[in-house]
Amino acid sequence: MIKNVLGLLLIATVFFGCGDKEDKRYVSASSGDINSIVVVADNLLWENGVGEAIRDSLAASVEGLSKDEPQFTMSQMPPEVFTGFARKNRTVLKIEKGKEADVQIARDAYARPQTLVIVTGQTNAEIIEQIKANSEKIISVFKKTELTERQRRTSKSLFNDTPIRENLGVSLKFPTAYRIAKSEDNFFWIRRDIETGNVDLLVYEVPLSAIRKGDSAVVDVVRVRDSVGKIHIEGALENSYMATEPAFTPFISDVIVDNKPTFETRGLWDLKNAFMSGPFINYAIEDKVNNRYIIAEGYVFAPSIPKRDYIFELESIIKSIAIK
């Protein structure tokens, strides 16, 4: 009798214990295109000031592109249809009216990985206020999720970066779709052909003295990239080379890459004495230990098609960098 009771207790323990683990382990995989957000909101909210505030924040144009492209692509659905497969999107913004004003972030609520941002308020005005006041936070958490996802996809098939590690002391995770087109004088030109052009990376080093901090930083970043472009990035036509588009003022900001202070510069490049241009994103990573900046830049040539996701792919690759 005692054995039977103990047996039943053991079975019950295993059953309920496994049930708890299954809740955590078997959450469905999330889905969705990179930089695509599902907005769950009543149709009336989406069509009035609340929807306008969401679009102004999350669909604002990406800095440094030749044509306006939204930071995120959004699709809206009312709460009653936010069920089943619709709940599996990786990034979700949910608007709930009639509750205390707040912004909450939930992880892996319906799928994994997933970021769910819930904005609440008693009135439309309160919801709009929460969106505007927390727009940077909301954008940051969604972008972090998408960077992680982009890097996860890249990691499925990594290029062997041994030449870069041995020459520059830098590890960089990029997919096998790329190739090293040029390697000389601690300069690497890494390229990927696409149907309409190419997506490229540059990795090299310059002395710390080459880029001054403060207002002179953007001038120095442009001067460095133009001098490198003239030497290394030649076009098909004679005397053609890459330079910064002079009619477009680059955007520069301070960020952290590989736990190091970094200048992030976004702008447009063109090919001097030729007819090619496109956006670039440049990171000057301060490496005090080795008295240098590591410059990692990505640029895109893809006429007549959107370039946001290509630049984002390059950003995700560069942010995988590890300086040894």
GUNU-865239 format. One record per atom (N, C-alpha, C): residue in three letters; x, y, z. Coordinates in steps of 0.2 Angstrom, whole numbers, plus 5000, padded with zeros to 4 digits. Layout:
AlaXYZ/...
***
This chain:
Met500449945000/Met500050005000/Met500450065000/Ile500950065005/Ile501450125005/Ile501850134998/Lys502050074995/Lys502350084989/Lys501950114984/Asn501250094984/Asn500850124979/Asn500750194980/Val500650214986/Val500550294987/Val501150324985/Leu501750304987/Leu502450334985/Leu502450344977/Gly502250284974/Gly502250284967/Gly501850334964/Leu501250344967/Leu500750394964/Leu501050464965/Leu501350474971/Leu501650544973/Leu502250554968/Leu502650504966/Leu503150514962/Leu502950534955/Ile502350504952/Ile502050514946/Ile501850584946/Ala501450604951/Ala501150674951/Ala501750724951/Thr502250714955/Thr502850764955/Thr503150774948/Val503250714945/Val503550714938/Val503050754934/Phe502450734934/Phe501950764929/Phe501850844930/Phe501750864936/Phe501750934937/Phe502350974936/Gly502950944938/Gly503550974937/Gly503750984930/Cys503550924926/Cys503650934919/Cys503250984915/Gly502550994918/Gly502151044916/Gly502451114916/Asp502751124922/Asp503051194923/Asp503651204918/Lys504051154917/Lys504551164912/Lys504351164905/Glu503751134903/Glu503551134897/Glu503251204895/Asp502951244900/Asp502751304899/Asp503351354897/Lys503951344899/Lys504451384898/Lys504851354891/Arg504851294891/Arg505251264885/Arg504951264879/Tyr504251254878/Tyr503951244872/Tyr503551304870/Val503751364872/Val503451424869/Val503551424861/Ser503151434857/Ser503251434850/Ser503751484848/Ala504151464842/Ala504651514840/Ala504251574837/Ser504551634838/Ser504251694835/Ser504351694827/Ser504051744824/Ser504151754817/Ser504151824815/Gly504251844809/Gly504151904807/Gly504751934803/Asp504651974798/Asp505252004795/Asp505652054799/Ile506252064798/Ile506652114802/Ile506352184801/Asn506352214807/Asn506052284807/Asn505352284806/Ser504952234807/Ser504252234806/Ser503852224813/Ile503452274814/Ile503052274821/Ile502352274820/Val502052224824/Val501252224824/Val501052274829/Val500552314827/Val500252364832/Val499552334833/Val499452324840/Val498752294842/Val498352354845/Ala497852384841/Ala497552434843/Ala496852434840/Asp496352464843/Asp495652474840/Asp495752514834/Asn495352504829/Asn495352534823/Asn495252614824/Leu494852634828/Leu494752704829/Leu495352734832/Leu495652704837/Leu496352734839/Leu496852734834/Trp496952684830/Trp497452684825/Trp497252744820/Glu496652764819/Glu496452804813/Glu496452884816/Asn496552894823/Asn496552954825/Asn497252974828/Gly497253024833/Gly497853044836/Gly498352994838/Val498052944841/Val498552884844/Val498952854838/Gly498552834833/Gly498952804827/Gly499452854824/Glu499252914824/Glu499752964822/Glu500352974826/Ala500252974832/Ala500852974837/Ala501252914836/Ile500952854835/Ile501352794834/Ile501752794828/Arg501452824822/Arg501752824816/Arg502352874816/Asp502252934819/Asp502752984820/Asp503352964823/Ser503252914828/Ser503852894832/Ser504152834829/Leu503752774827/Leu504052714825/Leu504152714817/Ala503852754814/Ala503952754807/Ala504352824804/Ala504652854809/Ala505052904807/Ala505652884802/Ser505852924798/Ser506352904793/Ser507052894796/Val507352844793/Val508052824795/Val508552874793/Glu508952894798/Glu509452944796/Glu509952924791/Gly510152964786/Gly510752944782/Gly510552904776/Leu509952894774/Leu509752864768/Leu509552914763/Ser509652894756/Ser509552944751/Ser508852954750/Lys508352914752/Lys507652924751/Lys507352904758/Asp506752934760/Asp506452924766/Asp506252844766/Glu506452814772/Glu506152744773/Glu506052744781/Pro505452714783/Pro505352714790/Pro505752664794/Gln505852684800/Gln506252644804/Gln506052574805/Phe505352574806/Phe505052504806/Phe504452504802/Thr504252444799/Thr503652434795/Thr503152414800/Met502552444799/Met502052424804/Met501452394801/Ser501152344804/Ser500452324802/Ser500052324808/Gln499352354807/Gln498952354813/Gln498352304813/Met498152284819/Met497652244819/Met497252254826/Pro496552254826/Pro496152264832/Pro496352204837/Pro496152214843/Pro496352164848/Pro495952094847/Glu495352104844/Glu494952034844/Glu495251984839/Val495752014834/Val496051964830/Val496751954831/Phe496951974837/Phe497651964840/Phe497651894843/Thr497551844839/Thr497551774842/Thr497951734838/Gly498051664840/Gly498451614836/Gly499051644833/Phe499151634827/Phe499751644823/Phe499951724824/Ala499451764824/Ala499651834825/Ala500051854831/Arg499951814836/Arg500351824842/Arg501051804842/Lys501251774836/Lys501951744836/Lys502451804833/Asn502151854832/Asn502651904829/Asn503151924834/Arg503751934832/Arg504351944837/Arg504352014840/Thr504052064837/Thr503952134840/Thr503252154840/Val502952174846/Val502252184846/Val502152254850/Leu501752294848/Leu501552354852/Leu500852354853/Lys500652354859/Lys499952344861/Lys499652404864/Ile499152434862/Ile498852494865/Ile498152474869/Glu498152494875/Glu497552474879/Glu497252534883/Lys496652554881/Lys496352614883/Lys495852594889/Gly495852644894/Gly495452634900/Gly495852604906/Lys496452604906/Lys496952584911/Lys497352644913/Glu497652634919/Glu498152684921/Glu498752694916/Ala498852764915/Ala499452774911/Ala500052744912/Asp500352704908/Asp500952674909/Asp501252644902/Val501852624903/Val502252584897/Val502552524900/Gln502352464898/Gln502652404901/Gln502952364895/Ile503552324897/Ile503852284892/Ile503852214895/Ala503552174891/Ala503552094892/Ala503952064887/Arg504352004890/Arg504751964886/Arg504451894885/Asp504451874879/Asp504251804877/Asp503551784880/Ala503051834879/Ala502351824882/Ala502051774878/Tyr502051774871/Tyr501751724867/Tyr502151684862/Ala502751704862/Ala503251664858/Ala503951684860/Arg504451654857/Arg505151664859/Arg505651664853/Pro506051714852/Pro506051774856/Pro505551824854/Gln505251864859/Gln504751914858/Gln504851974863/Thr504652034860/Thr504652094864/Thr503952124863/Leu503552124869/Leu502952154869/Leu502952214873/Val502752274869/Val502752334873/Val501952354874/Ile501752364880/Ile501052384881/Ile501052454883/Val500652494880/Val500552564882/Val499852574884/Thr499752604890/Thr499052604892/Thr498852684894/Gly498252694895/Gly498052764897/Gly497252764897/Gln497052804902/Gln496252814902/Gln495952844896/Thr496352894893/Thr496052934888/Thr496552924882/Asn496352954876/Asn496752954870/Asn497353004872/Ala497253054875/Ala497753104877/Ala498353074881/Glu498053034886/Glu498553004890/Glu499052954886/Ile498652914882/Ile499052864878/Ile499552894873/Ile499352954870/Ile499852994866/Ile500353014870/Glu500253044876/Glu500753074880/Glu501253014882/Gln501052954884/Gln501452904885/Gln501952884879/Ile501652884873/Ile502052864867/Ile502552914866/Lys502352974866/Lys502853034865/Lys503453034870/Ala503253024877/Ala503753024882/Ala504152964882/Asn503952914879/Asn504352844880/Asn504552824873/Ser504552864868/Ser504652844861/Ser505452814860/Glu505852854863/Glu506552834863/Glu506652764866/Lys506352754872/Lys506352684875/Lys506052634871/Ile505452644868/Ile505152594864/Ile505552574858/Ile505852624855/Ile506252614849/Ile506852574851/Ser507152594856/Ser507752564858/Ser507652484860/Val507152474863/Val506952404865/Val506852354859/Phe506452384854/Phe506252354848/Phe506952344844/Lys507352394843/Lys507952394839/Lys508452344842/Lys508452334848/Lys508952284851/Lys508652214850/Thr508052204850/Thr507752144848/Thr507952124841/Glu507852174837/Glu507952154829/Glu508752144828/Leu509152184831/Leu509852174831/Leu510052104833/Thr509752084838/Thr509952014841/Thr509651964836/Glu509051974833/Glu508851924828/Glu509251924822/Arg509451984819/Arg509851994813/Arg510551954814/Gln510851964820/Gln511451924822/Gln511351854822/Arg510751834825/Arg510651764825/Arg510551724819/Arg510251764814/Arg510251734807/Arg510951734804/Thr511351784805/Thr511951784802/Thr512451724805/Ser512351714811/Ser512751664814/Ser512651594812/Lys512151584808/Lys511951514805/Lys512551494800/Ser512851544797/Ser513351524792/Ser513951574792/Leu514451574796/Leu514951624797/Leu515551614793/Phe515751674790/Phe516351674786/Phe516951664791/Asn517451634789/Asn518051624793/Asn518451694793/Asp518451724799/Asp518751794799/Asp519451794801/Thr519851734801/Thr520551724803/Thr520951784800/Pro520951794794/Pro521451844791/Pro521351914795/Ile520751934797/Ile520551994800/Ile520851994807/Arg520751934810/Arg520951934817/Arg521751934818/Glu522051904813/Glu522751894813/Glu523151964811/Asn522752004807/Asn523052064805/Asn522852124809/Leu522252124811/Leu522052184815/Leu521852174822/Gly521852104824/Gly521652094831/Gly520952104832/Val520552094827/Val519852114827/Val519452044825/Ser518952034829/Ser518451974827/Ser517852004824/Leu517551984818/Leu516952014815/Leu516551954813/Lys515951954815/Lys515451894813/Lys515051924807/Phe515251894801/Phe514851904795/Phe514751844791/Pro514151834787/Pro514051774784/Pro514451754778/Thr514351694776/Thr514851674770/Thr514551694763/Ala514051734763/Ala513851764757/Ala514351824755/Tyr514751844760/Tyr515251894759/Tyr515851864757/Arg516351904754/Arg516951884752/Arg517451934754/Ile518151924755/Ile518651974756/Ile518851994749/Ala518752054746/Ala518952074740/Ala519652104740/Lys519852134745/Lys520452164745/Lys520752154753/Ser521352144753/Ser521752134760/Ser522452164759/Glu522552224761/Glu523252244761/Glu523352304766/Asp523952304769/Asp524152364773/Asp523652364779/Asn523452304782/Asn522952304787/Asn522252344785/Phe522052334779/Phe521452364776/Phe521052304773/Phe520452294775/Phe520052244772/Phe519352274769/Trp519252254763/Trp518652264759/Trp518252204758/Ile517752204761/Ile517252144761/Ile516652154758/Arg516452104753/Arg515952124748/Arg515452064748/Arg514752094746/Arg514252044745/Arg513852064739/Asp513852024734/Asp513452044728/Asp512752034729/Ile512252084727/Ile511552074727/Ile511352084720/Glu510652064719/Glu510452074712/Glu510452134709/Thr510452194713/Thr510452254710/Thr511052294712/Gly511552264715/Gly512152304716/Gly512652264721/Asn512852294727/Asn513252264731/Asn513152294738/Val513352254743/Val513352274750/Val514052264753/Asp514352314755/Asp515052304757/Asp515252324764/Leu515852304766/Leu516152324773/Leu516852344772/Leu517052384776/Leu517752404776/Leu517952404783/Val518552374785/Val518852374791/Val519552394791/Tyr519752434795/Tyr520452464795/Tyr520652494802/Glu521252524802/Glu521452564808/Glu521752624807/Val521652674811/Val521952734811/Val522252754818/Pro522752804818/Pro522952824825/Pro522452864829/Leu522452864835/Leu521952894839/Leu521952974837/Ser522552994835/Ser522653064834/Ser522253084827/Ala522053034824/Ala521753054817/Ala521053074818/Ile520653064824/Ile520053084825/Ile519953124831/Arg519853184831/Arg519753224837/Arg519053224840/Lys519053234846/Lys518353234849/Lys518053304849/Gly517353304850/Gly517053364850/Gly516753384843/Asp516753444842/Asp516453474835/Asp516853454829/Ser517453434830/Ser517953414825/Ser517853344823/Ala517453304827/Ala517453234825/Ala517153214818/Val516653244816/Val516353234810/Val516753254804/Val517153304805/Val517553334800/Val518153274799/Asp518353254805/Asp518953204804/Asp518753134802/Val518153114804/Val517853054801/Val517753054793/Val517553114791/Val517453114784/Val518153124780/Arg518553154783/Arg519253164780/Arg519653094780/Val519553054785/Val519852994785/Val519552944780/Arg518852944780/Arg518552894775/Arg518652914768/Asp518752984767/Asp518853004760/Asp519552984758/Ser520052994762/Ser520752974760/Ser520852904759/Val520452864763/Val520452784762/Val520152774756/Gly519552804755/Gly519152784748/Gly519552804742/Lys519952854742/Lys520352874736/Lys520852824735/Ile521152794740/Ile521752744740/Ile521452674738/His520952654741/His520752584741/His520052564737/Ile519652614737/Ile518952594734/Ile518952634727/Glu519152604722/Glu519152624715/Glu518552604711/Gly518352644707/Gly517852624702/Gly518052594696/Ala517552574692/Ala517752544685/Ala518052604680/Leu517852664681/Leu518052714677/Leu518752744679/Glu519152764675/Glu519852794677/Glu519752854681/Asn520152854686/Asn520152914691/Asn519452914695/Ser519152864696/Ser518452864700/Ser518652834706/Tyr518352854712/Tyr518452834718/Tyr517952854723/Met517852814729/Met517352834734/Met517552894738/Ala517052934739/Ala517052994743/Ala516453004747/Thr516453054752/Thr515753074755/Thr515453124751/Glu514753114750/Glu514353154746/Glu514353224750/Pro514653274746/Pro514753344749/Pro514153384751/Ala513553364747/Ala512953404748/Ala512553384753/Phe512753324757/Phe512353294762/Phe512753294768/Thr512553334774/Thr512853334780/Thr512753264784/Pro513353234785/Pro513253164789/Pro512953174796/Phe512653124799/Phe512353124805/Phe512953084810/Ile513153124815/Ile513553084820/Ile513353084827/Ser513453024830/Ser513253024837/Ser513752974841/Asp513652984847/Asp514152944852/Asp513752884854/Val514052824853/Val513752754855/Val514252714858/Ile514152654860/Ile514552604863/Ile514552544858/Val515152524856/Val515252464853/Val515852424856/Asp515752364857/Asp516252324861/Asp516452354867/Asn515952384871/Asn516052414877/Asn516652474876/Lys516652504871/Lys517152554869/Lys516752614866/Pro516952684868/Pro516652744865/Pro516752744858/Thr516252754854/Thr516252754847/Thr515852814844/Phe516152834838/Phe515752884834/Phe515352844829/Glu514752854829/Glu514352824823/Glu514152884819/Thr514352874812/Thr514152924807/Thr513752894801/Arg513252924800/Arg512852904794/Arg512752954789/Gly512852934783/Gly512852984777/Gly512752954771/Leu512952994765/Leu512952964759/Leu513652974756/Trp513752924751/Trp514452924748/Trp514252924740/Asp514752944737/Asp514652944729/Asp515352924726/Leu515352904720/Leu515952884717/Leu516152944712/Lys516752974714/Lys516953034710/Lys517153014703/Asn516953054699/Asn517053044691/Asn516652984689/Ala516152974692/Ala515652914690/Ala514952934692/Phe514552884691/Phe513852894693/Phe513552844697/Met513852834703/Met513652784708/Met513652824715/Ser513152804719/Ser513052834726/Ser512652784730/Gly512552804737/Gly512152764741/Gly512352784748/Pro512052754753/Pro512152764760/Pro512652734763/Phe512952754769/Phe513552724772/Phe513352734780/Ile513652684784/Ile513652694791/Ile514352674793/Asn514652724797/Asn515352714799/Asn515452714806/Tyr515852674809/Tyr515952664816/Tyr516752674817/Ala516852734821/Ala517552744823/Ala517652714831/Ile517952664832/Ile517952634839/Ile518552644842/Glu518552674848/Glu519152694851/Glu519452634855/Asp520052624853/Asp520452564856/Asp521052594859/Lys520952624865/Lys521552654869/Lys522152614870/Val521952544871/Val522452504873/Val523052494867/Asn522752504861/Asn523252494855/Asn523352564852/Asn523152614855/Asn523252684853/Asn522952694846/Arg522352674845/Arg522052674838/Arg521352684838/Tyr521052694832/Tyr520352684831/Tyr520252634826/Ile519852584828/Ile519652534823/Ile519052564819/Ile519152574812/Ile518552594808/Ile518252534805/Ala517552534806/Ala517152484803/Ala516652514799/Glu516552514793/Glu516052544789/Glu515652504784/Gly515052514784/Gly514652474779/Gly514352524774/Tyr514252504768/Tyr513952544763/Tyr513552504758/Val513052534755/Val512652504750/Val512652534743/Phe512652494738/Phe512452524731/Phe511952474729/Ala511352504728/Ala510752464726/Ala510252514723/Pro510352534717/Pro509852594714/Pro509152564714/Ser508752614716/Ser508052604715/Ser507652554719/Ile507952534724/Ile507652484729/Ile507752514736/Pro507352494741/Pro507452514748/Pro508152484751/Lys508452524755/Lys509152514757/Lys509152504765/Arg508552514768/Arg508552514776/Arg508852454778/Asp508552394776/Asp508752334779/Asp509452304777/Tyr509752334772/Tyr510452314770/Tyr510852354775/Ile510752424776/Ile511152454781/Ile511052424788/Phe510452404790/Phe510352374796/Phe510752304797/Glu510752274792/Glu511252204792/Glu511952224793/Leu512152284789/Leu512852304790/Leu512952324798/Glu512552364800/Glu512552384807/Glu512652324812/Ser512152274811/Ser512252214815/Ser512852174815/Ile513152174809/Ile513852144808/Ile514352184812/Ile514352244811/Ile514852294814/Ile514852284822/Lys514152284824/Lys514152284831/Lys514252214835/Ser514452164830/Ser514652104833/Ser515452104834/Ile515752154833/Ile516452164833/Ile516752154840/Ala517352124840/Ala517652114846/Ala518452124845/Ile518652174849/Ile519352194848/Ile519852154853/Lys520252124851/Lys520652074855/Lys521252114859/
***
